[in-house]
């Protein structure tokens, strides 16, 4: 087996974030989505948020935060919680994801956390579980839509868990589209706009609920992903970015069902 490669790591901080960015949407720094994420980040650094980038031309990053402040529908106090781990293009398959993961694990040990946790899902938007299972993570909880909560413990401690009550949270939404969104992901501005355009064209009701802190994520989010959730007529519609054609196709599926 070839030896895994390593890359120089850039630590993103309050002082350099405007210069080095945060990986996503870097070609559209003046966009509303990018600027909302930038403002969101500046409030997170004081909570212990870490973003680490592979130095170009390598392409990848990891974002994590103490679990008490995690922007997922989880109870994970005492654990370091990974929001995103993404390696793309020619950088994939060379060991850089493992290098970024190890950065998080070592940081969590350094500040005395019980371990590291992450919410995974197959397919779109979130990373799958394969990398983490290979590095000693084990399942701690599961949630609808194939979400899995994985944890790597450093000591004996209560496991993190998803918040639950998904049906109850969705039933509060009523008819039409209800979108729960935050600024944790810069692509969410475009995602919400596609839903707004589609709903207006079809004369469907739509309301957007802004999730402004980690506490609101735990209390209100109707899926484990937390930071973006779309409910239609009280049922889960999507937790990830959809183009207008995909929204229309899924609406047809709802009518058939």
C-alpha positions as CSV (number, residue, x, y, z in Angstrom):
1,X,0.0,0.0,0.0
2,X,1.5,3.4,-0.9
3,X,2.3,5.7,1.9
4,X,-0.3,8.4,2.6
5,X,0.7,11.9,1.5
6,X,0.6,14.9,3.8
7,X,0.0,18.6,3.1
8,X,0.8,21.8,4.8
9,X,-2.2,22.9,6.8
10,X,-3.5,26.4,7.0
11,X,-5.3,27.3,10.3
12,X,-8.2,29.7,9.6
13,X,-8.6,32.3,12.4
14,X,-10.5,35.4,13.2
15,X,-7.4,37.3,12.0
16,X,-6.9,35.7,8.6
17,X,-10.3,34.4,7.6
18,X,-11.0,37.3,5.2
19,X,-7.7,36.7,3.5
20,X,-7.6,32.9,3.3
21,X,-11.4,32.2,3.2
22,X,-13.0,29.0,4.4
23,X,-12.8,26.8,1.2
24,X,-16.4,26.9,0.1
25,X,-17.7,29.4,-2.5
26,X,-14.2,31.0,-2.8
27,X,-14.9,32.1,-6.4
28,X,-18.0,34.2,-5.2
29,X,-16.7,36.0,-2.2
30,X,-19.1,38.9,-2.7
31,X,-22.2,36.6,-2.8
32,X,-24.8,36.8,-0.1
33,X,-24.1,33.2,0.9
34,X,-20.4,33.7,1.3
35,X,-20.8,36.9,3.3
36,X,-23.4,35.3,5.6
37,X,-21.1,32.4,6.3
38,X,-18.2,34.8,7.0
39,X,-20.3,36.7,9.5
40,X,-21.4,33.4,11.1
41,X,-17.8,32.2,11.4
42,X,-16.7,35.4,13.1
43,X,-19.1,34.6,15.9
44,X,-18.0,31.0,16.2
45,X,-14.3,31.4,16.7
46,X,-14.8,32.5,20.3
47,X,-16.8,29.2,20.9
48,X,-13.8,27.2,19.8
49,X,-14.5,26.8,16.1
50,X,-11.6,25.4,14.0
51,X,-11.3,25.4,10.2
52,X,-8.2,23.9,8.7
53,X,-7.4,24.0,5.0
54,X,-5.0,22.0,2.8
55,X,-2.6,24.4,1.3
56,X,-3.1,25.0,-2.4
57,X,-2.8,23.3,-4.9
58,X,-4.2,20.6,-2.6
59,X,-7.9,21.1,-2.0
60,X,-9.8,20.1,1.1
61,X,-10.8,21.3,4.6
62,X,-12.2,20.3,7.9
63,X,-14.5,22.4,10.2
64,X,-15.2,21.4,13.8
65,X,-16.3,22.9,17.1
66,X,-16.9,21.8,20.8
67,X,-20.1,19.8,20.9
68,X,-21.9,22.2,23.2
69,X,-21.9,24.6,20.2
70,X,-22.4,22.0,17.4
71,X,-24.7,23.2,14.6
72,X,-26.3,19.8,14.2
73,X,-29.4,18.3,15.9
74,X,-27.3,16.6,18.5
75,X,-26.5,16.5,22.2
76,X,-22.7,16.2,22.2
77,X,-21.4,18.2,25.1
78,X,-17.9,17.0,26.0
79,X,-17.0,16.0,22.5
80,X,-15.4,17.7,19.6
81,X,-17.9,17.8,16.8
82,X,-17.1,17.8,13.1
83,X,-19.4,19.8,10.9
84,X,-17.7,19.2,7.5
85,X,-14.7,17.2,6.1
86,X,-14.3,17.6,2.4
87,X,-11.4,16.7,0.1
88,X,-12.1,17.2,-3.7
89,X,-10.7,16.7,-7.2
90,X,-7.2,15.3,-7.6
91,X,-6.6,15.6,-3.9
92,X,-9.0,12.7,-3.2
93,X,-7.7,9.3,-2.3
94,X,-4.3,10.4,-1.2
95,X,-4.7,10.4,2.6
96,X,-5.4,14.1,3.1
97,X,-8.8,13.4,4.6
98,X,-7.2,11.2,7.2
99,X,-4.6,13.9,7.9
100,X,-7.3,16.5,8.4
101,X,-9.3,14.1,10.7
102,X,-6.2,13.5,12.8
103,X,-5.8,17.3,13.2
104,X,-9.2,17.3,14.8
105,X,-8.5,14.3,17.0
106,X,-5.3,15.7,18.3
107,X,-7.0,19.1,19.0
108,X,-9.8,17.3,20.9
109,X,-7.3,15.4,23.0
110,X,-5.3,18.6,23.7
111,X,-8.3,20.4,25.2
112,X,-9.5,17.4,27.2
113,X,-12.6,16.3,25.2
114,X,-14.1,12.9,25.8
115,X,-13.8,12.2,22.1
116,X,-14.8,13.2,18.6
117,X,-18.2,12.9,16.9
118,X,-19.8,13.4,13.5
119,X,-23.1,13.0,11.8
120,X,-22.8,11.1,8.5
121,X,-25.2,10.2,5.7
122,X,-24.8,8.4,2.4
123,X,-25.2,10.2,-0.9
124,X,-25.6,13.9,-0.9
125,X,-24.3,16.8,1.2
126,X,-22.7,15.0,4.2
127,X,-19.7,12.7,4.2
128,X,-20.3,8.9,4.5
129,X,-19.1,6.8,7.4
130,X,-16.3,4.8,5.7
131,X,-13.4,7.0,6.6
132,X,-14.4,7.3,10.2
133,X,-15.1,3.6,10.8
134,X,-11.5,3.0,9.4
135,X,-10.2,5.3,12.1
136,X,-11.9,3.8,15.2
137,X,-15.2,5.6,15.2
138,X,-18.3,3.5,16.1
139,X,-22.1,4.1,15.8
140,X,-23.6,5.9,18.7
141,X,-27.1,6.8,17.3
142,X,-29.2,6.8,14.2
143,X,-32.0,9.0,12.8
144,X,-34.4,9.0,9.9
145,X,-33.1,9.7,6.3
146,X,-30.1,7.4,7.0
147,X,-28.3,9.7,9.4
148,X,-25.7,8.0,11.6
149,X,-23.9,9.5,14.6
150,X,-20.4,8.2,14.9
151,X,-18.0,8.7,17.9
152,X,-14.4,8.0,18.7
153,X,-14.0,8.0,22.5
154,X,-10.9,8.7,24.4
155,X,-12.3,7.6,27.7
156,X,-15.4,6.1,29.2
157,X,-18.2,8.8,29.0
158,X,-21.8,9.1,28.1
159,X,-22.2,8.9,24.3
160,X,-23.5,11.8,22.2
161,X,-27.0,11.4,20.7
162,X,-29.4,12.9,18.2
163,X,-32.1,15.1,19.7
164,X,-35.0,13.2,18.2
165,X,-38.7,14.1,18.2
166,X,-38.5,14.5,14.4
167,X,-42.2,13.8,13.6
168,X,-43.3,16.2,16.3
169,X,-41.1,19.0,14.9
170,X,-42.4,18.3,11.3
171,X,-46.0,18.2,12.3
172,X,-45.7,21.8,13.6
173,X,-45.0,23.0,10.1
174,X,-48.4,22.8,8.5
175,X,-49.1,23.0,4.8
176,X,-46.7,24.0,2.1
177,X,-43.0,24.4,2.4
178,X,-41.3,25.1,5.6
179,X,-37.6,25.7,5.3
180,X,-35.3,25.7,8.3
181,X,-32.0,27.4,7.4
182,X,-28.9,28.8,9.0
183,X,-25.7,30.4,7.8
184,X,-23.4,27.5,8.5
185,X,-23.1,26.6,4.9
186,X,-22.6,29.3,2.2
187,X,-24.6,27.3,-0.4
188,X,-27.8,27.6,1.6
189,X,-28.6,31.0,0.2
190,X,-28.9,29.7,-3.3
191,X,-30.7,26.6,-2.0
192,X,-33.4,28.7,-0.3
193,X,-33.8,30.9,-3.4
194,X,-34.5,27.9,-5.6
195,X,-37.3,26.8,-3.2
196,X,-38.7,30.4,-3.1
197,X,-38.8,30.7,-6.9
198,X,-40.5,27.3,-7.3
199,X,-43.1,27.9,-4.6
200,X,-43.9,31.3,-6.0
201,X,-44.3,29.9,-9.6
202,X,-46.6,27.2,-8.3
203,X,-48.5,29.4,-5.9
204,X,-47.5,27.2,-2.9
205,X,-47.1,28.6,0.6
206,X,-43.6,28.9,1.9
207,X,-42.0,30.1,5.1
208,X,-38.4,30.3,6.0
209,X,-37.3,29.9,9.6
210,X,-33.8,31.3,10.5
211,X,-31.9,29.1,12.9
212,X,-29.6,31.6,14.8
213,X,-27.8,29.5,17.3
214,X,-26.9,25.9,18.3
215,X,-29.7,25.8,20.9
216,X,-32.3,26.6,18.2
217,X,-30.9,23.8,16.0
218,X,-31.3,21.3,18.8
219,X,-34.9,22.5,19.7
220,X,-36.3,23.1,16.2
221,X,-34.5,21.3,13.5
222,X,-36.7,18.4,12.1
223,X,-33.7,16.4,10.8
224,X,-30.4,15.4,12.2
225,X,-28.5,17.6,9.7
226,X,-29.9,20.6,11.5
227,X,-28.7,23.6,9.5
228,X,-30.9,23.0,6.4
229,X,-34.2,21.2,6.4
230,X,-37.2,21.4,4.0
231,X,-40.6,20.1,5.2
232,X,-43.5,19.9,2.8
233,X,-47.0,19.3,4.2
234,X,-45.5,18.1,7.5
235,X,-43.3,15.5,5.8
236,X,-39.5,15.5,5.1
237,X,-38.7,16.9,1.7
238,X,-35.0,17.4,1.6
239,X,-32.0,18.3,3.8
240,X,-29.7,19.3,1.0
241,X,-29.4,21.6,-2.0
242,X,-31.9,20.9,-4.8
243,X,-32.1,22.6,-8.2
244,X,-35.5,23.7,-9.4
245,X,-35.9,20.7,-11.7
246,X,-35.2,18.4,-8.7
247,X,-37.7,20.2,-6.6
248,X,-40.4,19.8,-9.3
249,X,-39.6,16.1,-9.7
250,X,-39.8,15.5,-6.0
251,X,-43.2,17.4,-5.8
252,X,-44.5,15.0,-8.4
253,X,-43.4,12.1,-6.3
254,X,-45.3,13.5,-3.3
255,X,-48.4,13.8,-5.4
256,X,-48.1,10.1,-6.5
257,X,-47.6,9.1,-2.9
